[in-house]
């Protein structure tokens, strides 16, 4: 979509300092290094860097529209159109809301959760595909800057939009919910991701629940009924004790009183239920029971987590008018995204499970389950630090270690100081598992390559910052 400067100024509540109000752009950048003549520069003040200092660099790259909080024209950029704003972040989010309102007729499903947001987003978009053109979050556009950017991609002929929403600090989810104004809010689970910033799982739930703050009238909240913290907000759940017992922001609490949380999962009380589950080394099949009936679902990927995510996808599809049968047929074509549990057969009949994009304690357990279900001469797990766990780090890593010790993992290699707790727990358990520790991914890679034998199955899993994708690359090139 192209938008004129005058439209952008209206949406932002900005003043055009100079330039052509009729000029149009179709892309937005927060970096002076990424953009061209069709890109608007939106400089932000960071903790260490103020991007306003690089407006001239953006101009040199070809960008001809920029916002500014300084109310002045940078010398040498007189050919640039300037929009004056008080706060660039706030203005950008107002613009996202403006775009959303211009396309308010497009049904929107917003997805959040500690684990599985991206995979669920992909599955929901695929389940909705029979309805027509579906907009879905691409790249990492799931935060305070990215969600408004996705709103700019909305078009009136979109059959639906599937937007991923992430947060790491208090208050973030409510701000991006204000931008997206979803029709369906889906929460996959409440885990330990970002607990170092939020303090407790109850605080994480409070943040995630604020996704409903701007839910449209008649909107639906779907939650994972197998997650005790989420089941507690569902009136149908045996664990429901009343919303008054749930810690929520005031806006969320008021909104929750006007809607009814519905669940998907394996429990008999769930409105959308998965049962008769059959997991093989490479596939998952199950029966999805919905209010309109039941349908058999076959996925070309394995793992109970994928069964749950697909059940959520069928629930969203049915709510938005796609039959469960059509959604299930579409899901047969699912292909996992790179570095998210992708299975590859390497030279020597070695199975590589590349799950290096990111990690949490729960997703690490899911990856280990997939590894142990795979055929292999030996099951080898290379597990790196799970970051942003704060004071909960040691206990969370030990929890993963207990999980390893209880499963047929033949070799464990940990990478990083935090992951040493995984190794310690396995050693102390007395499990029949060879355990190695490495300080760096390079050291871990050396250990892995020295141990690797034909026919082994290998899982690589760790937080994105640990860079295990480089180890995956080395395995492919060995």
Secondary structure as GFF3:
##gff-version 3
##sequence-region A 1 478
A	DSSP	beta_strand	3	4	.	.	.	ID=ss1
A	DSSP	alpha_helix	5	12	.	.	.	ID=ss2
A	DSSP	beta_strand	15	18	.	.	.	ID=ss3
A	DSSP	beta_strand	24	25	.	.	.	ID=ss4
A	DSSP	beta_strand	27	29	.	.	.	ID=ss5
A	DSSP	beta_strand	39	41	.	.	.	ID=ss6
A	DSSP	three_ten_helix	51	54	.	.	.	ID=ss7
A	DSSP	alpha_helix	55	61	.	.	.	ID=ss8
A	DSSP	beta_strand	65	68	.	.	.	ID=ss9
A	DSSP	beta_strand	81	84	.	.	.	ID=ss10
A	DSSP	alpha_helix	88	102	.	.	.	ID=ss11
A	DSSP	beta_strand	108	112	.	.	.	ID=ss12
A	DSSP	alpha_helix	117	128	.	.	.	ID=ss13
A	DSSP	three_ten_helix	129	131	.	.	.	ID=ss14
A	DSSP	beta_strand	134	136	.	.	.	ID=ss15
A	DSSP	alpha_helix	146	151	.	.	.	ID=ss16
A	DSSP	beta_strand	160	164	.	.	.	ID=ss17
A	DSSP	alpha_helix	172	180	.	.	.	ID=ss18
A	DSSP	beta_strand	184	187	.	.	.	ID=ss19
A	DSSP	alpha_helix	195	198	.	.	.	ID=ss20
A	DSSP	alpha_helix	201	209	.	.	.	ID=ss21
A	DSSP	three_ten_helix	210	212	.	.	.	ID=ss22
A	DSSP	beta_strand	220	224	.	.	.	ID=ss23
A	DSSP	alpha_helix	228	231	.	.	.	ID=ss24
A	DSSP	three_ten_helix	243	245	.	.	.	ID=ss25
A	DSSP	alpha_helix	250	256	.	.	.	ID=ss26
A	DSSP	beta_strand	261	265	.	.	.	ID=ss27
A	DSSP	beta_strand	272	279	.	.	.	ID=ss28
A	DSSP	beta_strand	284	290	.	.	.	ID=ss29
A	DSSP	beta_strand	293	299	.	.	.	ID=ss30
A	DSSP	alpha_helix	304	319	.	.	.	ID=ss31
A	DSSP	alpha_helix	324	331	.	.	.	ID=ss32
A	DSSP	beta_strand	342	346	.	.	.	ID=ss33
A	DSSP	beta_strand	350	355	.	.	.	ID=ss34
A	DSSP	alpha_helix	361	373	.	.	.	ID=ss35
A	DSSP	beta_strand	379	384	.	.	.	ID=ss36
A	DSSP	three_ten_helix	390	392	.	.	.	ID=ss37
A	DSSP	alpha_helix	393	405	.	.	.	ID=ss38
A	DSSP	beta_strand	411	415	.	.	.	ID=ss39
A	DSSP	alpha_helix	420	429	.	.	.	ID=ss40
A	DSSP	beta_strand	434	438	.	.	.	ID=ss41
A	DSSP	alpha_helix	441	451	.	.	.	ID=ss42
A	DSSP	beta_strand	457	461	.	.	.	ID=ss43
A	DSSP	three_ten_helix	464	466	.	.	.	ID=ss44
A	DSSP	alpha_helix	469	477	.	.	.	ID=ss45
###
